[in-house]
Amino acid sequence: MNSFKIEGLRGGFPEQEKGQRFVVPLSEYESPSPRVTGMQELKSLGLPIPEPMFILGHTGFETYKKSGMTEELINKVSKAFREIRRINPGRGAYVGRAFFVPGIEAPTGPRTAAIYKEEDYLTEVEKFFQFAQGEGYDVPGADIALVFHPFIHAARPPMIEAPLLEWPGGDLIPLPKEGGIFIRTTFGPDEAVQGFPHDEYQITITKEEIRIRKNIGNKTATLIPREANIYERIQIPPEFQTKQVLTDFQILELAYAYLRIHKTLGPRRLEFIVQPKGIIFRECFPFEVKPETLFPLDKGEIVGPVIRITSETDVPRIEEPIAITHLTPEVFQRRGVNLFALLASEAKKRGIDLIVLSHGTIATAHLVRVFTDLGQSVVFVGEEDYFEGEEVRVFKEDGIPRVERLKGEGKLFVDLSNLELMEKIEVGGKAKNLAKLGEAGFSVPRGFCIPTELFDHQLALLNLKGLVEDLDILEGEPLRQQLAKIRKGILESSLSSSFEKALRERLKIRKGQFFAVRSSANCEDDLVAFAGLFKTFLKVPKGEVSQKVRQVWASLFSEEAILYAKSLKIPLSDLRMGVIVQEMLKADKAGVIFTRERDSGLFTISATKGSAEELTAGREERFHQLKLKIELDKEKMKIKRTIEERANGPVLTSEEIKKLLMIGLEIEKKFGGPQDIEWLIRRGRIYILQTRSLPHS
């Protein structure tokens, strides 16, 4: 790379320059690039964008092709850099691409983090030009331009010394069918919402009302830009992980800004960052993507095995004339744009038609444009995960691409935040209850569940289905022997290599070293709860999770559980087991709430310091414990009477008692009856571990 000689410069912008006018203010540059026109549109509407903003136009690129970084080109770029730093002394300067290439809807390219040294800035400009040449973007009609502006931090600066995550970023798009606006946001840059858990807000505004539907994510990690295209994954501090990212006022501010844009310009996709002085918009793109436009192949339905793409080593495995590939969430978390480009170009070179099953939604369409630009097909599958080698059918229904599983293990994992998917597939009562709690705004430890479909698949592989179906007609010793045979078959079996690999990938992205593995049977948490009859394992290391999954499955066939099911006349062949895997949280305090104790009918809180594991097992005498029986005057919502039992020392503060009381009543109201609730307190935040309905007294 060249070493640049930088001369002293005079003057600023926007004066009339002598010689070539390489760098001009945003408003003065004419370009078909949506990165330029989008920012011009925002500025024309008076919406905040990074200021000042300059464009290094195509004449700069043409000069570089002929003569390299000439003295005049260096001086003009340096002048822009100095002006940006003069107006924003606390910020570095940024270089971004503003390429327009005929035939490529969204040309990829590098970008930078904050740059504080002038020579580094010039070096980055040269890298952009070299990239455009290397990708063959220099074609007739192309406009190879760069955009200069101050770098807008997504965390409180100085980021290098203290990456504190107080400033969120995200994106928003229209929802034409729902007639609303969809916002995704997290602590950190907008790129983080494309692969990490985040908040989602759906806003509907009518003459009669404003409705905001919120899905508050459990945000354990985000990305921080360090240099060029290098993003570092960092942990979000625990006190922010379940906090609503945007205030209600900021949500409405974004919604009304979008309505102004939509009314004037039509549908747009916006990227934003919140700063102390308000919201700043970073990008504005036309948004008229329809799912069918991302599925150009006209070959009827396509059936074949899935190839999971997680790294460059997977690319050579695409060998079929038509290859069905799956881009996993992990790829998006690593910002695998270069991997996308490699996969798309390799497929084109070898004459392979790609069907890309992409993690995410239509909101992330801009990331996978490299495939559609080369005539490949993209189907967004949301949070769906597919095994290596799993057979699927890809087809169109009413013009919309669909994916259907044909055989194999089925749906692997469902995030505990994905209630919508849980309504479609069976995950067991306990997992579904946790998803409902999360959607209602209660804090739930992050995790996922393994649907009952995988349990069924394992039984079929082991030829145990017939043994299970015979349980209904067996009694006594034959029943005990049959149950022992089924448990032995499950415990001594191994899970498929593709499941083990997918599970390792899923656990790898979790920060925690230990996990809770819990049952979630389809018969659990009804009014005939199977409390305590199925296995739960705590503090499980990552390497032992798959073993504990099998043990939870096997616990469905314990003698106690089966005899209890028989007493309730539940057909045993209908029983299925899902499994919950959650990150273990170290509890400061923990306990159980009975919103209506069976004997007294009173509200009861049991609490202990540390974990409640032994308390819930009935061995609470060894611990400091506070037991409150609270009789409620529900009309006035006042505590009428409290009774303390076996209190060996202070456990809960009065404020914590009030919070637990309100949480218990809210959960009871949500589920329509008395509840048995397990909870813990960590760093002042109350988490709900599970809730199940209690029989009415």
N, C-alpha and C positions, 0 to 999 in steps of 0.2 A: 504494500500500500504506500502511496506517496506521502512524503513529508511536505507540508504546505508552508510557504512563506506568507505571513499575514502582515499586510501594511496597515499603517494608521488610516482610519476612515473618518470622513466628515459627513455631517448631515444625517437625516433620518428619513422616515417615510411619512406621507406619500409625496415626495418631491419628484419632479421630472428628472429622470436619470439620463446621463450622457451615455452614448454607445448603445449596446444591446440592453434592452430592458428585460433582463432575465427574471427578476423577482418583482411581483406587483401585489398590491393589496387584494384581498379576496374578492371584493366587489368589482374589480377591474378586469378579472380574468374570465374569458369565455372558454368553456370546456363542456364536452358532453359527459364528463365523468360525474356520476352521482355523488361522489365524495365532495366535489366542488359545488355542484348545483344544490345539493342538500343543505350545505352550510350557508350558501347564499340565500336560500329560501328561509331558513331560520332567522338569519340576520334581518331580512326584509320585514319579518313579522315582529321584530323587536324582542325576540327570545334570546336569552343569554347563551353565548358560545365562547370558547377560549379566545381571548383577545390579547395582543393583536394577532391577526392571521394573515399569512402571506402565501402566495403560490409561486413556486419555481416552475415556470412554464416549459413547454416542449422545446422552445428554442435553446434552453439550457442543456437539454438532453442532446439535441442535434450538435451543439458546440462540443459537448463532451465526446461524442462519437468521433468527431473529426480531429480534435486537438487535446482531448483530456481536460483536466481541471485548469483552465486558463486563468491568468491573473485577474482578468475582468470578472470571470465567473466566481472565482474565490472571493473577490471583494464584495460582490452583490450578495452572496450567501452569508458572508461574515457580517455585513451590515444588517441583514434581517435578524441574525442571531443576537447581535448586540442590542438591537431595538427591543426584541422580545425580553431579553434579560434586564434591560433598563426599566421597562414598564412593570416587570414581574421579578424583582430582585430575589424573592424567596423561592422561585420556581426555576427548574431547568427548562431547556427548550426541547421541542419534540419535532421529529421528522416522520411523516406518514406518506403512504402512497396515494396518488390520485390518478391512477392509470385508467385510460380508456383504450380498449383493444377490440376492434371489430371482430365479432364472432365469439367473444368470450364475455359472458355477462358480468362476472365478478372476478377479474384477474387477481390472483393472490400476490403476496409480496411481503417484504419485511416491514417492521415498524420499530420504533425505539422507545426506551424509557426516557427518563429525564437526563438531559445532557448539559453539563455545566462548563465544559471546556470547548473553546472555539475550534481547535484543531480536531477534536473528536467529532464535532458536528460536521465538519467538512469531510471527514473520513466516512461518516455514515451516508452522506449524500452520494459519494462515489459508489458505495456498496449498493445503493438503490439502483443507480444507473447500470451497474454491472449485472445485477439481478435481472433487470428488464431485458438486457441484451441476451443473457443466458437462456431466458425463457422464450425467446423468439417473439417478444411483444412488439418489436420494431417492424411493424408492417404498415402498408399504405393506409392512411386514415387514422392511425393510432395517435394518442395524445399522452405522452409520458411526462406527467407532471408530478410534483411533490408539494405537500402542504406543510407549512411551518407554523407552529404556534406554541404557547407555553404548555408544559406538561401539567395535566390536571391530576393531582394525586387522588387515589382512592383510599388513602389512609392519612392520618394526621402527620404532616412532615415534621422534622426530617425523617424520612422513611428508613434510611440506613441505620440511624441510631435507635429509633423507637417506632417500630411498625405497629402503632396502635390503631385499632380498627373502628374508628368512630364515623367514618364517612362512607356511605354506601354507594353502589353503582348498580346499573341494571339496564333493562330495555323494556319497551312496550310496543305492542302491536294492536291493530283492531281485531275485533271478533265479529265479523259481518253477520253470521247466523244468529249469534246471541244479541247483537246490537249493542255491544259493549267494548271495553278496553281491557287488555290483559297486560299486567305489569309483573315482571320477574326482577327480583333484587336480592342482593346480599351485601355483607360487609366486604368491601374490596371492589375490584374493577368489574365491569359488565361481563368480561370473559368468564368470570367464575361461575355465572349462572348456567353456563352451557354444559357443565359437567359435575357440579357440586350441588348438594342440597341448598335450597334457597327459599325465600318467601314468594308466594304468588298471590296477587290480588286481582280480582275481576270486578270491574266497576261498570255499573249500568246507570245511566242518567236519563231520566224522563222528566216530563213537566210535573209529575206528581211526586217523584221521590228520587233520591240518590241511594243506590244499593251497592255496598262493598262486601264481596265475599272473600274471606281471607283463608289462606292455607299457610300457616307459620311453620317453616321448615326447621329442622334440628341441624343447625349450621355449624359443623365441627371444623371445617377447613375452608380456605379460600386461596386465591393466587395473589402474588405481589410481583409486579414487573421489576426486574433488576437491571437488565441491559438488553438492548436490541429485542430479539424475540424470546428472551429467556424469562420465564415466569417461575417463581419459587412458590411451592406449596407451603403455607404456614397454617398453624392451628389458630382458630378463632378463640379468643379467651372465653372460658366457661360462662362468665356472666353475660356474654353476648349471644351465646349459641341458640337459645330459645327466645330471645328478645325479638319483638316485631321490629323489622329493619327500618321501615319508613313510618313516620307519624301519619295519623289520619289526614292531617292538614297537607302534608307533602303528597300523599296519594291523590287527594283532590286537586292539588296544584298541578300535578302531572296530567291528570285527566282533563282538566280544563285547557291546559296548554295544548294537549293533543287535539281536542275538539276544534281549537282555533286553526291548527295546522290542517286538519282533515277538511274543514269547511272551505279553506282557501286552496289547498293543494291536492286533496284527495288522500287515499290511504297511504300511510307512511310507517316505516319501522324506525324507532328512535332509540338512541343510546344516551344514557345520562349518568352524571355523577353529582352527588350532593356535596356542597361545600358550605363552610360557615356562613357565607353571604347569600346562599341560595342554591338552586339547582342549575347546573350547566349542562347543555346538550352537546354531545360529542359527535354524533352522526345522525343523518336523516336520509333514509333511502326509500324509494318507492316500494310499496308492499302490495303486490297484486298476485302473489304466489297462490296458485291453486294446487291441491295435491296431485291432480291428474297431470299437470304440466311437468311434474318431476318423475313421471313414469311413462317415458316416450315409447318403450318397446311395444310393438304390435304383434305379438306372437301368441296371443291367447293366454291361457294359464301356464305357469312355469312351475315345475316340480323338481326338487332336488335337495341335496344335503347342504347344511349351513357351514360356511367356513368362518370361524371367528378371527377377526383381524385385531390384534393387540399390539403388534410391532412390525417393523420392516421384515423380520424373518418369516412372517406369515404370507407375504405378498407372493413369493414364488409358488405357493400351493394352489393358486387359482389356475386350474388346468382345463376345466370344462369349456365347451363352446359358450355356454351360459353359466356363469358362476354366481351363486347366491352368497353374499358376504354379510357379516354382522359387525358393525362398528359399536364397540362396547362403551359404557360410561367412562371406563378408565382412560380410553383414548382421548376423550374430550377433556378430561381432567388434566391430561398432559399437554393439552393444546396441540394435538397431532395433525395440524394442517399440512405439514410436510409429508406425513404418512399418507394423507388423503391424496395429495398430488402424485406421489409415487405410485399408489395403487391405481389411480385413474389412468396415468400415462402408460403404466406397464400393461394394463388391460387393453388399451387402444393399440399399443405396439404389437401385441400378440393376437389381436383380432378377437378378443373375448368380450362378450356382452356381460356387463355387470348388473346384478340386482343388489343394491346396497340397502340392507336393513339397518337404518341409522337410529341410534339412541337419540331421544329428544323429540321435539315437536316442530311444527312449521315455523316457529319462532327462530329456530337455529338453521333455517334453510340456507342462509348466506354462507355458512361454514362448509357446506357440502356442494356448493355450486360448481366446484371443479369437476364433479362427476357429470352433472347435467350439461355443462359446457362441452363435454366430450361425447355427448349422446348416451351416457349411461343412465340407469334408472335408480331413483331413490325413493324408499318408502320409510316414513317416520314411524317408529314402533314405541315411542314413549319410554316407559320404564321396563318394557318387555326385555327379557334376556333369553338367548338361545344357546343351546349346547352345540359344541363341535359335532358335526355329523348329523344333527337332527333334521329329519325330513320335514319340509314345509311346502305348501302350495301358495304361490303368489298370483293373484288374479285381480281383476277389476269388478267392482260391484257398484252399479249406478255411477260409473265413471271414476270411482274412488279406489285406489289400490288397497288391497287387503292381504293379510298373511294368515294362513291357517296351518296349525300343526297337524301333521298326518300320523306320526308315531314317534315314540321316544318318551323321555321323561316328562315332557310338557313344560309348563311354566316353572322355572327354577326358583326364583325368589320374588317376593313382593315386599317393597319397602313398607314399614309400618305407617308411613304417612299417606299411602296410596289407597284411600278408602274406595275410590271409584273402581279400581281394579278388583278389590276384595268383594265388591257387590256382584262381580261377574264369575268369580271362581271361588271354590271352597277353601277357606284357610283355618276354620275353627272359630269358636266363639270368642276365645280369649284374645286372639290377634285382631279380630274385627272390632272388639270393644276398645282396644288400644288405639286403633285407627280413628274411631269415633271420638275418643278423648282428645287426640291430637288435633283433629279438625275443629273441635270445639274450643281450642286454645289452651288446653291443659298441657303441662310439660310432661313428656314421655321420653324415657331414655331411647336414644336412636338405635334402630335395628331393622331387621327384616324377618319375614316368616317364609317357611317352606310349605307350600300348599299341600293339601291332602292328596292331590293327584300324584305327587311323587311317591307317597306312601303306597298308594294303589299299584303304581308301576313296580315298586320294589317287591311287593307281595306276588305280583304276576311273574316277575323274573325268577323268583324263588319257588314257584309252583306251590304257593301256600294258600291261594285263593280258595281252593276246594276245602282245605282243612278249616278255614275260617267259616265258610258257609255251613259246615257240619256242626259248628258249636251250638247252634240253637236246639239241636235234638239230643245233645249229650248232657249227662248229669254225673255227679260224684267223681269217682276215680277216673273213668274214661275222659271226662271233661278236663280234669287236672293234667292228665298225661298229654292230651291234645294241646292244651295251652303251653305246656312246657316245651313241646316239639316246635310250636310256632315261635315262641320266644327264642329258642336256641337257633332256629333257622335265621331269624333276623339278626341276632347278636353276632353270629359267626359269619355273616355275609359281608361282602365289601360293596361299597357304592361304585358306580361307574366312574371310569377315569375322567370322563368329561365333566361329571358332576363335581368330583373332587377338585379338578382344576378350576372350575367356575367358583366353587366355594372358597378356594385359596385366594383367588382374585378379589372376591367380595370382601373377605376378611382383611386382605392386605391393605385396602384403602382406609380401613378403620384405624384410628390412632390408638385405641385401647388395646392392651395386651391380654385382657381377660374378658370373658363373656358369660352371660347368663343364657342357658339353654332350657327353654320351658315348653311344656305341652300346650297344645291348642287343638283339642279334639272337637269334632263336630257335635258332641253331646255335652261339652263343658259350658259352664256359665249360664245354663238355663236355670229355671227354678228347681230343677232336679240336679243341682250341681254335683260334679264328681270331685269336690274339693279334697285335695290331699291324696287322691288315688293314683294319680299319674306322676311320673318323674319330673323333677326340676333340678338342674345342676347349676351351681354358682361358681364363680371364679375359675372358669374353664379356659385354659390356654388355647391359643389359636389352633395349635396342632392337634388338639383333642376334640374339636367341635364335631367333626363328622362321626366320631365314635359315640359321642353323647346323643347325636341325632338318632342313631340306631337304638340306643337305650331308651330314649323317649318313645320311639315307635313301639318297642317291645313292651313298654309299660302298659300299653292299651290292653294287653292280653294277660295282665296279672290276675290271679285268682280273685282278689278282692274287687277289682274293677268289673270283671265279668259277672260275678255273682250279684253285684249291685245293679248292673244293667239288667240282668235277668229279673231281679225283684221289681224293677220298674217296667217290665215287659217291653224293653227296647230290643228290636231285632239285632242280634249281634253282628250279622253280616252287613248292617248299615253303619257300623262304627268306623270312623276314619280319624287319623291323627295328623294334624299339622304340627309344625315346630317353630317356635319363636327363638331367634338369636338376637340378643341385645348386648350392647356394650355395658360392662359392669361399671357402676358409679360408686365411688367410695363415699359411704354415707356418714354424715356427722350425727344424724339422728334418724330413726326410722320407726315404723310401726304399722298398726292396723286401725281402720275405722269401721265400725258397724253403725250404719246410719239408723238402724232400729234393731237393737239387740233382742234376740228371740225371747229370753226369759222376762226382761223388764220392759221391753218396748222403748227403751231410752237410747239416745245417741251416745256411742261409746268410742273413746279414743284410747288406744294403748300405744305407749311410746317407750323407746329405749335408746340409749346412746350407742352409736355405731350401727352395725347391721342388725336387721330384725329377723335374721334367719332362724335363730333359736327361739325367739319370741313367737314367731308364727308356727313353730313346731311344738309349742306348748311347754318350753323349758325356760320361761321368762324369769323364774325365781332367782337366777344367777345374776340378773342385770338390774341396774337402776331402772325403775319403771314407774311411769305415771299412768294411772287409769282414771279416766274422767267419765262419769255418767252425767249426761246433760239432758235435762228435760226442757223442751223448747215451747215457748209461747209463740206459735207460728204466725199468729195475727200481728204481733208486734215485733217478731224476730229478736226476742231477748232471751238470755239464758236465765231460767228460773231457779235451777238447782244444780249443784255440782257435788259429786262424791269422789273422793280420792281413795284409791285402794293400792296397797303394796307399793307405796311411793318411798323408795330408799334414797332419794335425793332429787334435786331439781333436774328436770329433763327439758320441758318445753317452756318457752316464754309465753306471756299472756298474748303477745301479738301472733305467735305461731299457732296458739290454740284457736284464736279467732279465724286465722286463715284456713286451718284445717277444717274447722266447723263450716265455713262458707263453701269450701271445695266439696266437702261431703254432701252438703245439701244440694249444690248445683249438679253433682253427678247423679244423685238420687232422682232429681227432677228430670235429668236428661234420659235416664234409663227407665223411668216410670215406676220405680219401686225401691225398696230397701236394698242397700248395697254393702258388700264386704270389700273394702278397699285397702290395698297395700301401698304404702307410700314411703318416701325417704326425703330427707332434707340435706342438700349439699350446697355449701357456701350461700346459705340463705334462700335458696330456691327449692320449692316443693315439687318433687317428681312423683307421678303416679306409675306404679309398677304393674298393677292390674286391678280390675274391678269385676265383681261377679254378683249376680242378683241373689238375694236371700229369699227364702220362702217367707210369705206373709205369715205372721203369727196369728 
